[in-house]
Amino acid sequence: MRNFCNLLKTFFILLFFFLINSEITSQITGHWNTKGPGDEKENSLVEIYEHNGKFYGKIVKLPPSVTGSKCEKCTGDLKDKPIEGMVFLSDLTKTSSGGKNGTVLDPATGKSYNCFIELNGADKLQVKAYVGSPAFGKSQYWYRTK
């Protein structure tokens, strides 16, 4: 009987962690605008998705005002590739509130940075890019599309 109780406890603990993990994934994944309320600039539309247990982000749509639709300053395989459809956010390891230890590419400069993402409410996502330490980085806030 004692073994059965321990087995039952283990089952419920695993179920709890599975449900929490599923909840974070469903909150992070989806479509996000790269500008916030009151921001006058046009915005890009980004999709965050999960693949093989990590989070990735791709540019779904660029604003009409963007000149140059190819990544001219990128290097390697991304050189001169279309920016729309490009995976620019990659390899984010899941955390309790988002993802960490990923990389983000700035198509305007062709440079890659370390990054993390973190939910700040149900519909607001902090994206922080940095070199070396997050203390020396820059944050941007994205808002879930409705």
N, C-alpha and C positions, 0 to 999 in steps of 0.2 A: 504494500500500500504506500509505503514511504517513497519508493522508487517511482510509482505512478504520480504522486504529488509533485515530485521534482521534475518529472517529464512534462507534466502539465504546466508548471511554472516556466520552464524553458520554452515551451511552445508559445505561451502568451508574451513572453519577453521578445522572442523573435518576431512574432506577429506585430507587436508594438513598433519595433524598429523598422520593419518593412513598411508599415503604414506611414510613419514619419518620413521615411525616405521617398515614398511615392508622393506625399504631399509637397515636399520641397521641389521635386522634379516637375510636378504639374504647375507649381507657382512660377518657376523660372522659365520653363519652356513657353513658347508662343511668340507673338509678334509685338515688337516694341518700336516706338517712335524715338528717334534720337534727339528730340527737343522736348522741352517742358512747357507747361502752361505759361503764357505770357511771353514766350520766346518768339521774336518776330522772324527769325530765320526759318527758311524752309527746312524740312527734315527728311532724313532717310528712314526707310522702313527696314528693320532688322528682324530676322527670325532666329530664336535660340532653340536648339534642339539637343536631344541626348543621343549619343552614339557610343556603343561599347562602354557604357558606364561613365562617360565624360560629357561635358557640355561644350557645344560649338555654336558659333553664330555666323550667319551669312547675310549679306546685303541683298535684300529682296527688291528694293526700289530706291532709286536716287531721285532727288528733287530735280525738276526741269532746269533749274538755274545752273546745275553742275556742268562745267565745261570739261570735256575729255571723259569719255566713258571707259577708258582703258587705263590700267595701272602702269603708266609709263616709267615711274620711278622704282617700281618693284624689281627685284632681282630673281634669278633662278626661274623656276617653272611659272611663276606668276607674272613675269615680265610681259607687258603688253596684253595681258588677259583682261576680259571685261570685268568691270568692278561689280556690276549687278550680277548676282549669283555667286560671288566670291566668298569663300569661307575666310573670314578675317579674324575671328575669335576662336581659339582652339585649345584643346586639352585641359579644360578646367575640371579639376577634381572636385566632386561634390563635398559640400560642407553642410552644416545644419541650417545655414541661411543663404546659401548660394553656391559659389565655386571659387577655388583658389588655384594658384600655381599654374595658370594658363598663360597664353600669349595673345596679344592683340596686334594686328597690323594696321598701320595708318596708310591707306592707299595714296594719300596726298604726298607723303614723303618717302614711301617705300620702306619705312623703318618699323621694326617689331619691338614690342615692349612686353615686360612681365605684366600680368594683370590678375585682378580678382573681381568677382561680381557679388553683390549682396543685396537682398531685398530690403527695402526701406518702406514697408507697407505693402499691401496687396498689389498695387499697380505702379510702384516706383522702384526702379532698379539702379543701384549705384554701380558704375563701371569705373574702376581705378586702374590706370596704366602707370607704370613706374620702371625706373632703372635702379637695380640694386635693392633699395628698401622702399616699401610703400609710403614711408614718411616723406619721400622726395618725389611723390607722384602727383598726378592730376586726376581729379574725379569728374565724371560726367554723369548726369542722371537721365535715364530713359524712362518713358511712360508707356504702359501697356495700351495697345490699341483696343478699342471697344467695338 
